[in-house]
Amino acid sequence: MKPESGTFVVLASGRGSNFQAILDRVSDGYIPAVCRAMITDNPDAYAIERARAAGIPSEVVSFRSFLDKQTYETALIAAIQKYDPDLVVLAGYMRILGSEIVRKYSGRMMNIHPSLLPSFPGLHAQGQAVRYGVKVAGCTVHFVTEDMDAGPVIIQRVVPVFDTDDEEILADRILLEEHLAFPEAIRLFFEKKLCIEGRTVKVTNQGEMPDFGRGT
Ligand code: GRF
């Protein structure tokens, strides 16, 4: 078996299809890392069932059990810390994280968003795209910063938008690309090929940038 090169924890709030896509690519060896746990804010999340089926510990850190955002966040940090992950993966985690956790995992926390950022941040990105009338849409995997849906972009994948699309049809088309983009971004992270320079993420080849044939 290939040696694993790291560990990660997934945060998810709902059905967890991205979580599943990531687990599948760990199982087939594409992602050279171990998923240590899945943490959710939603006791009814289907992601819990997916974790159970995969034999991965899951924890519920429910916002409603805490007095305020700060105590919630402290508990969330403690839950993550327990697994000491190299990377934190937000796979459909529907809460905005505070600055303490974002700073703690700076450069080590990724999110996926179902639009081509910076277009259509926030909720119902696919509906926003349909209503705006754009001709292409897609998904973005990015590092998390304190500004919502605004961190350095790692990978984007594009899909066409057709006149007959509604929010749901477009969301399904984008989701297929999400399931490819997220494992690829995680793999690049564990292969140590991601280099953040300001707001740009450069994908290097073991520390060397490809010269794209432009060498002297
Ligand atoms: C995905 O569309 C993701 O981009 C967004 O929330 C959705 C989560 O879906 N952040 P799932 O729970 O991974 O199926």
py3Dmol code that shows the C-alpha trace and the ligand (Angstrom):
import py3Dmol

protein = """\
ATOM      1  CA  MET A   1       0.000   0.000   0.000  1.00  0.00           C
ATOM      2  CA  LYS A   2       1.125   3.550  -0.814  1.00  0.00           C
ATOM      3  CA  PRO A   3       2.355   5.469   2.263  1.00  0.00           C
ATOM      4  CA  GLU A   4      -0.147   8.110   3.364  1.00  0.00           C
ATOM      5  CA  SER A   5       1.209  11.620   3.390  1.00  0.00           C
ATOM      6  CA  GLY A   6      -1.180  13.374   5.724  1.00  0.00           C
ATOM      7  CA  THR A   7      -4.437  13.617   7.581  1.00  0.00           C
ATOM      8  CA  PHE A   8      -7.562  15.677   7.217  1.00  0.00           C
ATOM      9  CA  VAL A   9     -10.899  16.326   8.869  1.00  0.00           C
ATOM     10  CA  VAL A  10     -14.103  17.101   6.963  1.00  0.00           C
ATOM     11  CA  LEU A  11     -16.778  19.538   8.126  1.00  0.00           C
ATOM     12  CA  ALA A  12     -20.178  18.968   6.496  1.00  0.00           C
ATOM     13  CA  SER A  13     -23.743  20.059   7.231  1.00  0.00           C
ATOM     14  CA  GLY A  14     -25.998  18.031   4.971  1.00  0.00           C
ATOM     15  CA  ARG A  15     -26.182  15.195   2.479  1.00  0.00           C
ATOM     16  CA  GLY A  16     -22.387  14.964   2.189  1.00  0.00           C
ATOM     17  CA  SER A  17     -22.008  14.007  -1.464  1.00  0.00           C
ATOM     18  CA  ASN A  18     -18.692  15.872  -1.640  1.00  0.00           C
ATOM     19  CA  PHE A  19     -17.580  14.118   1.531  1.00  0.00           C
ATOM     20  CA  GLN A  20     -18.437  10.811  -0.139  1.00  0.00           C
ATOM     21  CA  ALA A  21     -16.572  11.712  -3.340  1.00  0.00           C
ATOM     22  CA  ILE A  22     -13.523  12.547  -1.233  1.00  0.00           C
ATOM     23  CA  LEU A  23     -13.750   9.294   0.750  1.00  0.00           C
ATOM     24  CA  ASP A  24     -14.023   7.327  -2.502  1.00  0.00           C
ATOM     25  CA  ARG A  25     -10.831   8.916  -3.772  1.00  0.00           C
ATOM     26  CA  VAL A  26      -9.043   8.152  -0.512  1.00  0.00           C
ATOM     27  CA  SER A  27     -10.151   4.529  -0.847  1.00  0.00           C
ATOM     28  CA  ASP A  28      -8.856   4.180  -4.390  1.00  0.00           C
ATOM     29  CA  GLY A  29      -5.527   5.773  -3.451  1.00  0.00           C
ATOM     30  CA  TYR A  30      -5.940   8.986  -5.482  1.00  0.00           C
ATOM     31  CA  ILE A  31      -5.778  11.130  -2.326  1.00  0.00           C
ATOM     32  CA  PRO A  32      -2.642  10.157  -0.386  1.00  0.00           C
ATOM     33  CA  ALA A  33      -4.055  10.956   3.028  1.00  0.00           C
ATOM     34  CA  VAL A  34      -6.320   9.672   5.770  1.00  0.00           C
ATOM     35  CA  CYS A  35      -9.681  11.178   6.726  1.00  0.00           C
ATOM     36  CA  ARG A  36      -9.572  11.205  10.520  1.00  0.00           C
ATOM     37  CA  ALA A  37     -13.131  12.413  11.216  1.00  0.00           C
ATOM     38  CA  MET A  38     -16.249  14.151   9.973  1.00  0.00           C
ATOM     39  CA  ILE A  39     -17.595  16.960  12.123  1.00  0.00           C
ATOM     40  CA  THR A  40     -21.054  18.405  11.582  1.00  0.00           C
ATOM     41  CA  ASP A  41     -23.214  21.159  13.028  1.00  0.00           C
ATOM     42  CA  ASN A  42     -26.353  19.226  12.064  1.00  0.00           C
ATOM     43  CA  PRO A  43     -27.401  16.137  14.046  1.00  0.00           C
ATOM     44  CA  ASP A  44     -29.580  15.052  11.092  1.00  0.00           C
ATOM     45  CA  ALA A  45     -26.889  15.353   8.430  1.00  0.00           C
ATOM     46  CA  TYR A  46     -26.760  12.374   6.066  1.00  0.00           C
ATOM     47  CA  ALA A  47     -22.986  12.852   6.155  1.00  0.00           C
ATOM     48  CA  ILE A  48     -23.094  11.111   9.562  1.00  0.00           C
ATOM     49  CA  GLU A  49     -24.416   7.958   7.903  1.00  0.00           C
ATOM     50  CA  ARG A  50     -21.721   8.167   5.239  1.00  0.00           C
ATOM     51  CA  ALA A  51     -19.037   8.457   7.938  1.00  0.00           C
ATOM     52  CA  ARG A  52     -20.484   5.477   9.785  1.00  0.00           C
ATOM     53  CA  ALA A  53     -20.521   3.376   6.600  1.00  0.00           C
ATOM     54  CA  ALA A  54     -16.891   4.272   5.966  1.00  0.00           C
ATOM     55  CA  GLY A  55     -15.833   3.555   9.555  1.00  0.00           C
ATOM     56  CA  ILE A  56     -14.846   7.163  10.177  1.00  0.00           C
ATOM     57  CA  PRO A  57     -15.593   8.849  13.521  1.00  0.00           C
ATOM     58  CA  SER A  58     -18.165  11.611  13.370  1.00  0.00           C
ATOM     59  CA  GLU A  59     -18.940  14.330  15.866  1.00  0.00           C
ATOM     60  CA  VAL A  60     -21.836  16.707  16.163  1.00  0.00           C
ATOM     61  CA  VAL A  61     -20.985  20.193  17.350  1.00  0.00           C
ATOM     62  CA  SER A  62     -24.392  21.796  17.183  1.00  0.00           C
ATOM     63  CA  PHE A  63     -24.602  25.566  17.293  1.00  0.00           C
ATOM     64  CA  ARG A  64     -27.790  25.356  19.357  1.00  0.00           C
ATOM     65  CA  SER A  65     -25.961  23.662  22.249  1.00  0.00           C
ATOM     66  CA  PHE A  66     -23.832  26.732  22.875  1.00  0.00           C
ATOM     67  CA  LEU A  67     -24.525  30.119  24.357  1.00  0.00           C
ATOM     68  CA  ASP A  68     -22.962  32.172  21.617  1.00  0.00           C
ATOM     69  CA  LYS A  69     -20.793  32.071  18.542  1.00  0.00           C
ATOM     70  CA  GLN A  70     -17.555  32.296  20.536  1.00  0.00           C
ATOM     71  CA  THR A  71     -18.243  29.266  22.738  1.00  0.00           C
ATOM     72  CA  TYR A  72     -19.477  27.335  19.715  1.00  0.00           C
ATOM     73  CA  GLU A  73     -16.299  28.153  17.877  1.00  0.00           C
ATOM     74  CA  THR A  74     -14.120  27.176  20.838  1.00  0.00           C
ATOM     75  CA  ALA A  75     -15.868  23.782  20.938  1.00  0.00           C
ATOM     76  CA  LEU A  76     -15.486  23.363  17.190  1.00  0.00           C
ATOM     77  CA  ILE A  77     -11.770  24.122  17.367  1.00  0.00           C
ATOM     78  CA  ALA A  78     -11.403  21.600  20.209  1.00  0.00           C
ATOM     79  CA  ALA A  79     -13.252  18.948  18.180  1.00  0.00           C
ATOM     80  CA  ILE A  80     -10.980  19.501  15.187  1.00  0.00           C
ATOM     81  CA  GLN A  81      -7.805  19.697  17.301  1.00  0.00           C
ATOM     82  CA  LYS A  82      -8.518  16.300  18.783  1.00  0.00           C
ATOM     83  CA  TYR A  83      -7.674  14.769  15.401  1.00  0.00           C
ATOM     84  CA  ASP A  84      -4.699  17.074  14.799  1.00  0.00           C
ATOM     85  CA  PRO A  85      -5.334  17.264  11.027  1.00  0.00           C
ATOM     86  CA  ASP A  86      -2.958  18.710   8.444  1.00  0.00           C
ATOM     87  CA  LEU A  87      -5.951  19.971   6.467  1.00  0.00           C
ATOM     88  CA  VAL A  88      -9.541  20.965   7.271  1.00  0.00           C
ATOM     89  CA  VAL A  89     -11.999  20.397   4.412  1.00  0.00           C
ATOM     90  CA  LEU A  90     -15.287  22.309   4.351  1.00  0.00           C
ATOM     91  CA  ALA A  91     -17.538  20.107   2.233  1.00  0.00           C
ATOM     92  CA  GLY A  92     -20.944  21.752   2.330  1.00  0.00           C
ATOM     93  CA  TYR A  93     -20.437  23.203   5.809  1.00  0.00           C
ATOM     94  CA  MET A  94     -23.139  25.824   6.026  1.00  0.00           C
ATOM     95  CA  ARG A  95     -21.856  28.046   8.833  1.00  0.00           C
ATOM     96  CA  ILE A  96     -19.641  31.066   8.489  1.00  0.00           C
ATOM     97  CA  LEU A  97     -16.534  30.494  10.574  1.00  0.00           C
ATOM     98  CA  GLY A  98     -15.088  33.126  12.861  1.00  0.00           C
ATOM     99  CA  SER A  99     -11.654  34.667  12.624  1.00  0.00           C
ATOM    100  CA  GLU A 100      -9.992  32.523  15.327  1.00  0.00           C
ATOM    101  CA  ILE A 101     -10.523  29.238  13.524  1.00  0.00           C
ATOM    102  CA  VAL A 102      -9.821  30.735  10.110  1.00  0.00           C
ATOM    103  CA  ARG A 103      -6.512  32.148  11.319  1.00  0.00           C
ATOM    104  CA  LYS A 104      -5.585  28.938  13.092  1.00  0.00           C
ATOM    105  CA  TYR A 105      -5.967  26.936   9.889  1.00  0.00           C
ATOM    106  CA  SER A 106      -4.774  29.600   7.487  1.00  0.00           C
ATOM    107  CA  GLY A 107      -3.456  27.904   4.343  1.00  0.00           C
ATOM    108  CA  ARG A 108      -4.760  24.577   5.665  1.00  0.00           C
ATOM    109  CA  MET A 109      -8.516  24.963   5.273  1.00  0.00           C
ATOM    110  CA  MET A 110     -10.366  24.525   1.967  1.00  0.00           C
ATOM    111  CA  ASN A 111     -13.949  25.190   0.941  1.00  0.00           C
ATOM    112  CA  ILE A 112     -15.967  24.359  -2.155  1.00  0.00           C
ATOM    113  CA  HIS A 113     -18.486  26.790  -3.589  1.00  0.00           C
ATOM    114  CA  PRO A 114     -20.898  26.059  -6.447  1.00  0.00           C
ATOM    115  CA  SER A 115     -20.040  29.066  -8.617  1.00  0.00           C
ATOM    116  CA  LEU A 116     -17.124  30.520 -10.486  1.00  0.00           C
ATOM    117  CA  LEU A 117     -15.998  32.901  -7.766  1.00  0.00           C
ATOM    118  CA  PRO A 118     -15.892  35.848  -7.406  1.00  0.00           C
ATOM    119  CA  SER A 119     -19.279  35.605  -9.158  1.00  0.00           C
ATOM    120  CA  PHE A 120     -22.243  34.607  -7.004  1.00  0.00           C
ATOM    121  CA  PRO A 121     -20.863  34.166  -3.473  1.00  0.00           C
ATOM    122  CA  GLY A 122     -23.244  33.211  -0.678  1.00  0.00           C
ATOM    123  CA  LEU A 123     -26.366  31.088  -0.716  1.00  0.00           C
ATOM    124  CA  HIS A 124     -28.140  29.719  -3.816  1.00  0.00           C
ATOM    125  CA  ALA A 125     -25.196  30.405  -6.075  1.00  0.00           C
ATOM    126  CA  GLN A 126     -26.654  28.214  -8.832  1.00  0.00           C
ATOM    127  CA  GLY A 127     -29.978  30.087  -8.695  1.00  0.00           C
ATOM    128  CA  GLN A 128     -28.130  33.380  -8.797  1.00  0.00           C
ATOM    129  CA  ALA A 129     -26.324  32.182 -11.943  1.00  0.00           C
ATOM    130  CA  VAL A 130     -29.569  31.110 -13.661  1.00  0.00           C
ATOM    131  CA  ARG A 131     -31.318  34.376 -12.789  1.00  0.00           C
ATOM    132  CA  TYR A 132     -28.371  36.453 -13.962  1.00  0.00           C
ATOM    133  CA  GLY A 133     -28.401  34.643 -17.313  1.00  0.00           C
ATOM    134  CA  VAL A 134     -24.729  33.676 -17.442  1.00  0.00           C
ATOM    135  CA  LYS A 135     -23.758  31.173 -20.139  1.00  0.00           C
ATOM    136  CA  VAL A 136     -21.167  29.304 -18.089  1.00  0.00           C
ATOM    137  CA  ALA A 137     -21.127  28.422 -14.414  1.00  0.00           C
ATOM    138  CA  GLY A 138     -19.114  25.993 -12.305  1.00  0.00           C
ATOM    139  CA  CYS A 139     -17.463  25.431  -8.980  1.00  0.00           C
ATOM    140  CA  THR A 140     -14.497  26.795  -7.079  1.00  0.00           C
ATOM    141  CA  VAL A 141     -12.266  25.173  -4.483  1.00  0.00           C
ATOM    142  CA  HIS A 142     -10.486  27.857  -2.492  1.00  0.00           C
ATOM    143  CA  PHE A 143      -8.514  28.363   0.682  1.00  0.00           C
ATOM    144  CA  VAL A 144     -10.628  29.871   3.441  1.00  0.00           C
ATOM    145  CA  THR A 145      -9.981  33.418   4.589  1.00  0.00           C
ATOM    146  CA  GLU A 146     -11.953  35.710   6.842  1.00  0.00           C
ATOM    147  CA  ASP A 147     -13.953  37.091   3.914  1.00  0.00           C
ATOM    148  CA  MET A 148     -16.691  34.663   2.878  1.00  0.00           C
ATOM    149  CA  ASP A 149     -16.152  32.828  -0.433  1.00  0.00           C
ATOM    150  CA  ALA A 150     -13.207  35.072  -1.209  1.00  0.00           C
ATOM    151  CA  GLY A 151     -10.009  33.146  -0.441  1.00  0.00           C
ATOM    152  CA  PRO A 152      -7.261  32.208  -2.921  1.00  0.00           C
ATOM    153  CA  VAL A 153      -8.638  29.994  -5.706  1.00  0.00           C
ATOM    154  CA  ILE A 154      -7.163  26.507  -6.054  1.00  0.00           C
ATOM    155  CA  ILE A 155      -9.281  24.913  -8.774  1.00  0.00           C
ATOM    156  CA  GLN A 156     -12.283  25.905 -10.853  1.00  0.00           C
ATOM    157  CA  ARG A 157     -14.324  23.700 -13.164  1.00  0.00           C
ATOM    158  CA  VAL A 158     -16.740  25.065 -15.721  1.00  0.00           C
ATOM    159  CA  VAL A 159     -20.098  23.852 -17.033  1.00  0.00           C
ATOM    160  CA  PRO A 160     -22.417  25.331 -19.682  1.00  0.00           C
ATOM    161  CA  VAL A 161     -25.696  26.952 -18.654  1.00  0.00           C
ATOM    162  CA  PHE A 162     -28.629  26.260 -20.988  1.00  0.00           C
ATOM    163  CA  ASP A 163     -31.762  28.358 -21.504  1.00  0.00           C
ATOM    164  CA  THR A 164     -33.866  25.516 -20.160  1.00  0.00           C
ATOM    165  CA  ASP A 165     -31.922  25.217 -16.880  1.00  0.00           C
ATOM    166  CA  ASP A 166     -33.436  25.930 -13.519  1.00  0.00           C
ATOM    167  CA  GLU A 167     -31.522  26.130 -10.244  1.00  0.00           C
ATOM    168  CA  GLU A 168     -31.816  22.422  -9.558  1.00  0.00           C
ATOM    169  CA  ILE A 169     -30.734  21.215 -13.000  1.00  0.00           C
ATOM    170  CA  LEU A 170     -27.722  23.526 -12.943  1.00  0.00           C
ATOM    171  CA  ALA A 171     -26.852  22.490  -9.365  1.00  0.00           C
ATOM    172  CA  ASP A 172     -26.808  18.828 -10.437  1.00  0.00           C
ATOM    173  CA  ARG A 173     -24.525  19.597 -13.385  1.00  0.00           C
ATOM    174  CA  ILE A 174     -22.150  21.607 -11.188  1.00  0.00           C
ATOM    175  CA  LEU A 175     -22.159  18.954  -8.455  1.00  0.00           C
ATOM    176  CA  LEU A 176     -20.619  16.388 -10.815  1.00  0.00           C
ATOM    177  CA  GLU A 177     -17.718  18.797 -11.331  1.00  0.00           C
ATOM    178  CA  GLU A 178     -17.447  19.454  -7.581  1.00  0.00           C
ATOM    179  CA  HIS A 179     -16.886  15.749  -7.070  1.00  0.00           C
ATOM    180  CA  LEU A 180     -13.870  15.946  -9.384  1.00  0.00           C
ATOM    181  CA  ALA A 181     -12.493  19.306  -8.299  1.00  0.00           C
ATOM    182  CA  PHE A 182     -12.407  18.739  -4.537  1.00  0.00           C
ATOM    183  CA  PRO A 183     -10.443  15.456  -4.583  1.00  0.00           C
ATOM    184  CA  GLU A 184      -8.022  17.020  -7.050  1.00  0.00           C
ATOM    185  CA  ALA A 185      -7.414  20.047  -4.814  1.00  0.00           C
ATOM    186  CA  ILE A 186      -6.918  17.842  -1.755  1.00  0.00           C
ATOM    187  CA  ARG A 187      -4.526  15.613  -3.632  1.00  0.00           C
ATOM    188  CA  LEU A 188      -2.485  18.626  -4.783  1.00  0.00           C
ATOM    189  CA  PHE A 189      -2.343  19.828  -1.176  1.00  0.00           C
ATOM    190  CA  PHE A 190      -0.978  16.532   0.097  1.00  0.00           C
ATOM    191  CA  GLU A 191       1.437  16.306  -2.789  1.00  0.00           C
ATOM    192  CA  LYS A 192       2.676  19.698  -1.555  1.00  0.00           C
ATOM    193  CA  LYS A 193       2.097  21.258  -4.947  1.00  0.00           C
ATOM    194  CA  LEU A 194       0.053  24.246  -3.789  1.00  0.00           C
ATOM    195  CA  CYS A 195       1.852  27.483  -3.133  1.00  0.00           C
ATOM    196  CA  ILE A 196      -0.112  30.536  -1.940  1.00  0.00           C
ATOM    197  CA  GLU A 197       1.317  33.834  -3.171  1.00  0.00           C
ATOM    198  CA  GLY A 198      -0.871  36.715  -2.047  1.00  0.00           C
ATOM    199  CA  ARG A 199      -4.294  35.872  -3.376  1.00  0.00           C
ATOM    200  CA  THR A 200      -2.963  33.528  -6.049  1.00  0.00           C
ATOM    201  CA  VAL A 201      -2.447  29.788  -5.641  1.00  0.00           C
ATOM    202  CA  LYS A 202       0.321  28.460  -7.825  1.00  0.00           C
ATOM    203  CA  VAL A 203       0.363  24.788  -8.649  1.00  0.00           C
ATOM    204  CA  THR A 204       3.974  23.732  -8.613  1.00  0.00           C
ATOM    205  CA  ASN A 205       5.661  20.498  -9.498  1.00  0.00           C
ATOM    206  CA  GLN A 206       7.505  19.483  -6.314  1.00  0.00           C
ATOM    207  CA  GLY A 207       8.462  23.083  -5.689  1.00  0.00           C
ATOM    208  CA  GLU A 208       9.356  23.857  -9.330  1.00  0.00           C
ATOM    209  CA  MET A 209       7.052  25.895 -11.546  1.00  0.00           C
ATOM    210  CA  PRO A 210       6.589  24.415 -15.032  1.00  0.00           C
ATOM    211  CA  ASP A 211       8.085  26.865 -17.574  1.00  0.00           C
ATOM    212  CA  PHE A 212       5.356  26.155 -20.181  1.00  0.00           C
ATOM    213  CA  GLY A 213       8.023  26.140 -22.874  1.00  0.00           C
ATOM    214  CA  ARG A 214       8.872  29.780 -22.216  1.00  0.00           C
ATOM    215  CA  GLY A 215      12.370  29.018 -20.902  1.00  0.00           C
ATOM    216  CA  THR A 216      15.356  30.863 -22.371  1.00  0.00           C
TER     217      THR A 216
END
"""
ligand_1 = """\
14
GRF
C -22.336 21.795 -2.578
O -22.990 22.310 -3.714
C -21.221 22.704 -2.150
O -20.613 23.384 -3.205
C -21.937 23.711 -1.273
O -22.891 22.950 -0.576
C -23.223 21.794 -1.345
C -22.967 20.609 -0.473
O -23.386 19.416 -1.073
N -21.012 24.431 -0.435
P -22.995 18.023 -0.417
O -23.460 18.067 1.032
O -21.521 17.856 -0.527
O -23.760 16.996 -1.209
"""
view = py3Dmol.view(width=600, height=400)
view.addModel(protein, "pdb")
view.setStyle({"model": 0}, {"cartoon": {"style": "trace"}})
view.addModel(ligand_1, "xyz")
view.setStyle({"model": 1}, {"stick": {}})
view.zoomTo()
view.show()
